[in-house]
Structure formats: C-alpha cells, structure tokens
Amino acid sequence: MLAVGIVTEVFGPHGQGLPGFDFALCADRPGPVPTDLGVPLTVSHGLDRLAAADLVIALPGADFRTPPGPGVRDALSAAHGRGALVAAHCVGTFALAAAGLLDGLRATTHWRFAALLAERHPEVSVEPDALYVDEGRIVTGAGAAAGFDLCLHLLRREHGAATANAVARDMVLPSHRDGGQAQYLAAPAPQDCQDERLAEVLTWARENLHEPLPVAELARRAMMSKRSFARRFTAATGTTPHAWLRSLRLSGAEELLETTDLPVEEIARRVGYGSAAVLREQFVRRRGVPPRSYRRSFSRTP
C-alpha cells in the first residue's frame, strides 16, 4: 500500500500550473487485490490498459519471489517494445527482470533483496547502493520511500526540475536526495551537538549558494576540522561535501533556466560557478546537454 500511495500522490492532482496525468491502477485480474494492510484494494483495469500507457510502473508485492505470469511479462515487454517508459521500484524490479527487460542493464532494488536479484538474474548488473538507476527507457528504484525518489526523477527527467520541485514542495519532500541506500542501513542515530551544527551549516550553504563555499569554510562554521567535517558529512548525507554542493548548484541552475529568462552568465553567478563556461562544462557532463539546450526543452517562461 505504501507503493500505491507513493505513485498515486506523485502522479495525482497538484493544483494549477502543474501537469495532470491520466493515472490508472492495473492488475492481471481486475477486482479486489489483497494488501499488506489487510484492506483489499479494488483495481478496475486489466492489463489491456497498459497498451496505451506512456509510463508503466511495476509495483512491489509480497509474492515477488514467484515470477509473474506470462500475461504480465508479455504486457511489460509489449509496453517496452512500443516505446513506453517502463519503471519499477523496490521488489517490483523482480517483475522487470522476469520479463527479460533488464538483461545486460544496470538495476537496483531494496538493499535487503539485492543479492537475491543478482543470484536469480546474473545477466543483470545489480547496484545495491543506488536510490535509482536510469537506463533510458528502463528505470529502477530502491525500496520503500525511495519510490518517491524514482517518481520525482521521472518527473524531473520528462517535465523539468521546476515541475519536480513544485510537486515535491506540495508533498513536503526534498525534490532530490543525494547519496545512496548505504546511508539508510542500520547505524546509531546522530544525537549530539555536532550534528546540529552540521544541519545549520547545510541550511546556510543552501542560502548562500552564490558563494564559493570551500569545505574549509563549511568546516569552520561547523566548528570541526576539515577531516572531521568530511567524515560527519558523509555519515549524515551518504555523499561528499563536493558532490552535495555540485548537485545543489546544478539543481539550482536547472530551476533558474526553466523559470527565468536570466542570462546563463547570471545563472552561473547565482549558483556559485565562476563563469558560464564552468556551468556549461558541469551541465554537459552531469546532464548530457548544454544549459541553453536544456532551457529550450523545459523553459516555462513566455
């Protein structure tokens, strides 16, 4: 039911100015479907509904260890074959693997079942630490609440960062999480003052993105040595300070490219890059297109 709630919330109505989606739940046998909450869910549509879908998401289920029937496998393969975007998160990834859609590709699933996926489907390159893996027309995500990461990534990819950010704000969620699943494995909960100072520094960095923000300055504000700061930062976020800042700067640049007509040089300054050339280099490397091409695709200004 968590997975159903996630996709329903992300692709449900979010008010004016945001795209609407023709959303439907489908099953191989329409009717009441048992759920992990003990409350049956009535599904009105059969697999024939997938024939017109632009996006098909395979949701996790308790019986994932049993391969889906031929009808489900054929429907997933047919959707992919005609050009639909096919995705799955958590143990829903097992359905895509059973349909042969992940052969030769990278994929992820809930970290607890990554080894099982790799054992059953050795032709799949399993990445147990990733929150999601994008292989073009096949996208897989990690477990539980990482379904939000997968769905917001799909929104960002197809409709731009401003749309994904607006939907995330509506759900009171971060639009993008850095790091991977490793940060969510069993570990002591941080409870000391150093972590409070770290949180304050991260907030300050977000509000001062136009500044250079060297790690030494962040560590000084956190009242830590550079080495201690880097260690605490990675433990708290699952990524390095440099990678976190780079992601923050690029996300900020995306939103400004979509929602303003500011020159690229001014956008580069506002997100902390020394020049438009540096922003372009990072944008092409991390997003695959130059900033001006991104703006032509996703601009929301008149």
Secondary structure, DSSP 8 states (H G I E B T S, - for coil): -HHHHHHHHHSS---TTS-------B-SS-EEE--TTS--EEE-B-GGGGGG-SEEEE---TTTTS---HHHHHHHHHHHHTT-EEEEEGGGHHHHHHTTTTTTSEE---GGGHHHHHHH-TTSEE-TT-SEEE-SSEEEE-STTHHHHHHHHHHHHHH-HHHHHHHHHHTT--S---S-GGGGSS-----SHHHHHHHHHHHHHHHTTTS---HHHHHHHTTS-HHHHHHHHHHHHSS-HHHHHHHHHHHHHHHHHHH----HHHHHHHTT-SSHHHHHHHHHHHHSS-HHHHHHHH----
